[in-house]
Amino acid sequence: MNALESVAPPRAARHHPFRSLGSVLLILLAALLSLLSVVAVWANSIVQDTDRYVATVAPLASDPDVQKAITNRVTDAVLAQVDVDALVKQLTDAAAQKGVPPRVAELLNDLDGPIESGLKRLVSGSVERVVSSSAFETVWVNANRRAHSALDKALTGQADSTVRLENNEVVIDLGPIVADVKNRLVDAGFSPAARIPAVHTDFVVFASEDVGKVKTYVRVLEILGGWLPVIALLIAAVGVYVAFNRRHALIGAALAVFVAMLVLGIGLTVARDVYLDHLPPGTSQAAAGSVYDALVKFLRAGVRALAAVALFTAAGAFLAGPSRVAVLTRTGCRRSIGGLRDVATSAGLRLGAVGWFVHRFKRWIGAAILVIAAVVLFTWSYPTTAVVVWTAVITLLGFAVREFLDAPSAPPADSQTEAAAQ
């Protein structure tokens, strides 16, 4: 009886349902927090990182839809300061002084429409030349760099003279552009433009009835931006640790994060359509769409980068498992690298102490490679998909080099001497 008990197979560990449930809940919570983390880091960068903000809005200076919207806005602002009726009256008075026939004087009184149309073409042409010039791009970038702190105030509900929150709109004053157009009109010979006063007209960067809520959310995410990624990572680690099959849990956590990024990406696309459908009347939807795309450009990049990290993590955990595909993949790679090492050895390469060291500490070297890759990705300011892919490639090359140097030869002579002495 004792003999039979001694050879009986050990009982499999019983899965505690609450432990499994806790692991699942922690992984789902980590996936949700990873979604919020990407948004928080993006919001934090837009609000606090001036260079990041400038890099976000700088392309708008050369965007055709934004240029057209600014051109129309400045043109209307300039024309509103020009009294066409007064110009026609000056023309008729000058004609009367020169003694023109009454019939001609009557025709001059009907020139309001043609003069206004020609004046609009003149002003619009001048504005287009200003807005489409390389000098405007420089002015745009410099103005936005100076206005960054004001944007921070706008998103947190504080007023500012350059960027402010009015009627649920974040607006930028185009007064300097109007002044530049005024000088160009005067230089072109349109002397009445000299009487145009200082005009402060606004270009709407963002408009929504929910701006009050948005600024609250941005403020909260700004505060949590530096901590949410760490919290999400720790919760995911705990969820994997308490699971019975940690490798499966790691794959599940990675896929959950990937799904969260997929949902966020779809949400950004849907939010764009909803935002454009609720714009105030008269707002250029094309320009508003370009502004929205510019503002979320780096957010989309962060979503793609984290999704790529999740997929690489899931793939790595799967290939480390006992499945037939994983075993065949590992065996094929190991044999290929081993064959290359044998060819190099037959050609005279001697790994010696290096090969012995790598063979003895192979697991630790692999762990170090993974830790370095994780540190690179986690400390990179704004990792892109390209950064993630290249990190994965370099990590795989590191494992390939480790496998190539893994030569289980005799230890170095010094080690043999020490062993003999003992």
C-alpha positions in Angstrom: 0.0 0.0 0.0 2.8 2.4 0.9 4.5 1.5 -2.3 1.4 2.2 -4.4 1.0 5.6 -2.6 4.6 6.4 -3.3 4.3 6.0 -7.0 0.8 7.6 -7.3 0.9 10.8 -9.4 0.6 14.0 -7.5 -2.8 15.7 -7.5 -3.1 18.7 -9.7 -3.4 22.0 -7.9 -7.1 22.9 -7.5 -7.9 26.2 -9.2 -9.5 28.6 -6.7 -12.3 30.4 -8.5 -11.8 33.7 -6.6 -8.1 33.7 -7.5 -8.9 33.2 -11.2 -11.6 35.8 -11.1 -9.3 38.2 -9.3 -6.6 37.7 -12.0 -9.2 38.4 -14.8 -10.5 41.5 -13.1 -7.0 42.9 -12.5 -6.1 42.3 -16.1 -9.3 44.0 -17.4 -8.6 47.0 -15.0 -5.1 47.2 -16.3 -6.4 47.3 -19.9 -8.8 50.1 -19.1 -6.1 52.0 -17.3 -3.8 51.6 -20.3 -6.4 53.3 -22.4 -6.6 56.2 -20.0 -2.8 56.2 -19.7 -2.4 56.9 -23.4 -4.9 59.7 -23.3 -3.3 61.1 -20.1 0.2 61.1 -21.5 -1.1 62.9 -24.6 -3.0 65.5 -22.7 -0.1 66.0 -20.4 2.3 66.5 -23.3 -0.1 69.0 -25.1 -0.5 71.1 -21.9 3.0 71.0 -20.4 5.4 70.3 -23.3 5.8 73.4 -25.4 7.9 71.7 -28.1 5.3 68.9 -28.3 2.5 71.4 -28.7 4.3 73.3 -31.4 5.1 70.1 -33.3 1.4 69.4 -33.1 0.1 72.6 -34.5 3.0 73.7 -36.8 1.7 71.6 -39.8 -1.6 73.6 -39.7 0.2 76.6 -41.1 0.5 74.9 -44.5 -2.8 73.0 -44.4 -4.9 74.3 -47.3 -8.2 74.0 -45.4 -6.9 76.0 -42.5 -5.3 78.6 -44.8 -8.6 79.0 -46.6 -10.5 79.4 -43.3 -8.0 82.0 -42.0 -8.1 83.8 -45.4 -11.9 84.1 -45.3 -11.9 85.2 -41.7 -9.3 87.9 -42.1 -10.8 89.1 -45.4 -14.2 89.5 -43.8 -12.6 91.4 -40.9 -10.8 93.8 -43.2 -13.8 94.4 -45.4 -15.9 95.2 -42.4 -13.6 98.2 -41.7 -13.9 99.6 -45.3 -16.9 101.8 -46.0 -17.7 101.1 -49.6 -20.5 103.7 -49.7 -18.0 106.4 -48.6 -15.6 105.3 -51.3 -18.4 105.6 -54.0 -19.3 109.0 -52.6 -15.7 110.2 -52.8 -15.6 109.0 -56.4 -18.8 110.8 -57.3 -17.8 114.0 -55.5 -14.4 113.9 -57.4 -16.3 113.4 -60.7 -18.7 116.3 -59.9 -15.8 118.6 -59.3 -14.3 117.7 -62.6 -17.7 118.5 -64.3 -18.6 115.1 -65.7 -22.0 114.7 -67.3 -25.0 113.9 -65.0 -25.5 110.6 -66.7 -22.0 109.5 -65.8 -22.5 110.6 -62.2 -25.6 108.4 -62.0 -23.6 105.5 -63.3 -21.0 106.1 -60.6 -23.6 105.9 -57.9 -24.4 102.3 -59.1 -20.8 101.1 -58.6 -21.3 99.9 -55.0 -21.5 96.2 -56.1 -18.6 96.2 -58.6 -16.3 98.1 -56.2 -17.1 95.8 -53.3 -16.5 92.8 -55.5 -13.2 94.1 -56.7 -12.2 95.2 -53.3 -12.9 91.7 -51.9 -10.7 90.2 -54.6 -7.9 92.6 -53.8 -8.1 92.0 -50.0 -8.5 88.2 -50.4 -5.5 88.1 -52.8 -3.4 90.0 -50.3 -4.5 87.8 -47.4 -3.8 84.6 -49.5 -0.3 85.8 -50.2 0.3 86.5 -46.5 -1.1 83.2 -45.3 0.6 81.0 -48.0 4.0 82.5 -47.5 6.9 80.9 -45.7 7.0 83.9 -43.4 3.5 83.1 -42.2 4.6 79.6 -41.2 7.3 81.2 -39.1 4.9 83.7 -37.6 2.4 80.8 -36.9 5.0 78.7 -35.1 6.4 81.5 -33.1 2.9 82.7 -32.1 1.9 79.3 -31.0 5.0 78.8 -29.0 4.3 82.1 -27.2 0.7 81.1 -26.8 1.3 77.7 -25.4 1.1 78.8 -21.8 -2.1 80.7 -22.7 -3.6 77.5 -24.1 -2.9 75.8 -20.8 -4.9 78.6 -19.1 -7.7 78.2 -21.7 -8.0 74.4 -21.1 -8.0 75.0 -17.3 -10.6 77.8 -17.7 -8.4 80.9 -17.2 -8.7 83.8 -19.6 -5.8 85.2 -21.7 -5.4 87.9 -24.3 -4.1 85.6 -27.1 -5.8 82.2 -26.5 -8.9 82.2 -24.4 -12.1 80.4 -23.7 -15.2 82.2 -25.0 -18.7 80.8 -25.5 -17.3 77.2 -25.3 -14.7 78.0 -27.9 -10.9 78.1 -27.8 -9.9 81.0 -30.1 -6.7 82.6 -31.3 -6.5 86.3 -32.1 -5.6 86.9 -35.8 -5.1 90.7 -35.2 -1.4 90.5 -36.2 -2.3 89.0 -39.6 -4.9 91.7 -40.2 -2.2 94.3 -39.5 0.2 92.7 -42.0 -2.6 92.6 -44.6 -3.3 96.3 -43.9 0.3 97.2 -44.6 0.3 95.2 -47.8 -2.8 97.0 -49.1 -1.3 100.4 -48.4 1.9 99.4 -50.2 -0.3 98.2 -53.1 -1.8 101.7 -53.4 -5.1 101.2 -51.6 -4.7 104.3 -49.4 -8.1 103.9 -47.6 -6.6 100.8 -45.9 -4.4 103.1 -43.8 -7.6 104.1 -41.9 -8.3 100.5 -40.8 -8.0 100.5 -37.0 -6.4 97.7 -35.0 -8.7 94.8 -35.5 -8.9 91.7 -33.2 -10.6 88.9 -34.9 -10.7 85.3 -33.8 -9.8 81.9 -35.4 -11.6 79.1 -33.6 -9.2 76.3 -32.7 -11.7 74.2 -30.9 -15.5 74.6 -30.4 -17.9 72.5 -28.5 -20.7 72.7 -26.0 -18.7 70.3 -23.9 -15.6 72.4 -23.6 -16.3 73.0 -19.9 -16.3 69.2 -19.4 -13.2 68.8 -21.6 -11.1 71.2 -19.7 -12.1 69.4 -16.4 -11.1 66.0 -17.9 -7.8 67.5 -19.3 -7.0 68.9 -15.9 -7.6 65.5 -14.2 -5.6 63.6 -16.8 -2.8 66.2 -16.6 -2.5 65.4 -12.8 -2.6 61.7 -13.4 -0.5 61.6 -16.6 2.8 60.6 -14.9 1.3 58.0 -12.7 -1.4 56.1 -14.7 1.1 54.2 -16.9 3.0 53.0 -13.8 -0.3 52.0 -12.0 -1.6 50.2 -15.1 1.7 48.3 -15.4 1.7 47.3 -11.7 -1.9 46.1 -11.8 -1.2 44.1 -14.9 1.8 42.5 -13.2 -0.2 41.6 -10.2 -2.9 40.1 -12.4 -0.4 37.9 -14.1 1.3 37.0 -10.9 -1.8 35.7 -9.1 -2.9 33.6 -12.2 -2.4 29.9 -12.1 -1.0 29.9 -15.7 1.1 33.0 -15.8 2.1 32.7 -19.4 -1.5 32.4 -20.5 -2.3 35.4 -18.2 0.5 37.4 -19.8 -0.9 36.6 -23.3 -4.4 37.6 -22.1 -3.2 40.8 -20.6 -1.3 41.8 -23.8 -4.4 41.0 -25.9 -6.6 42.9 -23.6 -4.4 46.0 -23.9 -4.4 45.5 -27.7 -8.2 45.5 -27.7 -8.3 48.6 -25.5 -6.1 50.4 -28.1 -8.3 49.2 -30.9 -11.3 50.6 -29.1 -9.6 53.9 -28.5 -8.6 54.2 -32.1 -12.1 53.5 -33.2 -13.4 56.0 -30.6 -11.1 58.7 -32.0 -12.6 58.2 -35.4 -16.1 58.3 -34.2 -15.4 61.3 -32.0 -14.2 63.2 -35.0 -17.5 62.8 -36.9 -19.5 63.7 -33.8 -17.3 66.8 -33.2 -17.7 68.0 -36.8 -21.5 67.4 -36.7 -21.9 69.6 -33.6 -19.8 72.6 -34.8 -21.4 76.1 -34.5 -23.0 77.4 -37.7 -20.6 79.0 -40.2 -17.6 77.0 -39.0 -15.4 75.5 -41.7 -15.7 71.7 -41.3 -12.7 71.1 -43.4 -10.5 73.3 -41.3 -12.0 72.0 -38.1 -11.2 68.4 -39.3 -7.6 69.4 -40.0 -7.2 70.9 -36.6 -8.8 67.8 -34.9 -6.5 65.5 -36.9 -3.4 67.6 -35.9 -4.4 67.6 -32.2 -4.9 63.8 -32.0 -1.9 62.9 -34.3 0.4 62.0 -31.5 -2.4 60.4 -29.6 -3.0 58.1 -32.5 0.8 57.4 -32.7 0.7 56.5 -29.0 -2.2 54.1 -29.6 -0.4 52.4 -32.4 2.8 52.1 -30.4 1.2 50.6 -27.4 -0.8 48.2 -29.6 2.4 47.1 -31.2 4.0 46.5 -27.8 1.0 44.4 -26.7 1.2 42.3 -29.9 4.9 41.7 -29.6 4.4 40.8 -25.9 1.6 38.3 -26.7 3.7 36.8 -29.5 6.7 36.4 -27.3 4.8 34.8 -24.5 3.2 32.4 -27.0 6.5 31.4 -28.6 7.9 30.7 -25.2 5.2 28.1 -24.5 4.9 24.4 -25.1 2.6 24.5 -28.2 3.8 22.6 -31.3 4.1 25.9 -33.3 6.2 27.5 -30.6 8.5 24.4 -30.2 9.0 24.1 -33.9 9.8 27.8 -34.2 12.3 27.7 -31.3 13.9 24.5 -32.6 14.2 25.8 -36.1 15.8 29.1 -34.9 18.2 27.3 -32.5 19.3 24.8 -35.2 19.8 27.5 -37.8 22.0 29.6 -35.4 23.8 26.5 -34.2 24.6 25.5 -37.7 26.0 29.0 -38.4 28.0 28.7 -35.2 29.4 25.3 -36.3 30.5 26.8 -39.6 32.2 29.7 -37.9 33.9 27.3 -35.5 35.1 25.1 -38.3 36.5 28.2 -39.9 38.7 28.9 -36.9 36.4 30.9 -34.5 37.1 30.0 -30.8 34.5 31.3 -28.3 36.4 30.0 -25.3 35.6 31.7 -22.1 32.9 33.8 -23.7 31.0 30.8 -24.9 31.3 29.1 -21.4 30.1 32.3 -19.7 27.1 32.7 -22.0 26.1 29.1 -21.6 26.3 29.3 -17.8 24.4 32.5 -17.5 22.1 32.1 -20.5 18.9 32.7 -18.6 20.2 35.7 -16.9 21.4 37.2 -20.1 18.0 36.7 -21.7 16.3 38.3 -18.7 18.7 41.3 -19.0 17.9 41.7 -22.7 14.2 41.8 -21.9 14.7 44.3 -19.0 16.7 46.6 -21.2 14.1 46.5 -23.9 11.4 47.3 -21.4 13.4 50.2 -19.9 14.0 51.7 -23.3 10.3 51.6 -24.2 9.1 52.8 -20.8 11.6 55.7 -20.6 11.3 56.8 -24.2 9.5 60.2 -24.1 7.1 59.5 -26.9 7.7 56.1 -28.5 6.3 55.5 -32.0 5.4 52.3 -33.8 8.8 52.5 -35.5 10.6 52.7 -32.1 8.6 49.7 -30.9 9.4 47.7 -34.0 13.1 48.5 -34.0 13.3 47.7 -30.3 11.7 44.3 -31.0 14.1 43.7 -33.9 17.1 44.6 -31.7 15.8 42.4 -28.9 15.5 39.4 -31.3 19.0 40.1 -32.6 20.2 40.1 -29.0 18.7 36.7 -28.4 20.2 35.5 -31.7 23.6 36.6 -30.6 23.1 35.0 -27.2 22.3 31.7 -29.0 25.3 32.0 -31.3 27.7 32.6 -28.4 26.2 29.7 -26.3 29.0 27.2 -26.6 28.9 24.6 -23.8 32.7 24.1 -23.9 35.0 23.5 -20.9 35.4 26.3 -18.4 38.5 28.6 -18.6 41.8 27.3 -17.3 41.7 29.4 -14.2 38.3 27.9 -13.2 39.7 24.4 -13.8 42.7 25.1 -11.6 40.5 26.4 -8.8 38.2 23.4 -9.1 41.2 21.0 -8.9 42.6 22.8 -5.9 39.3 22.3 -4.0 
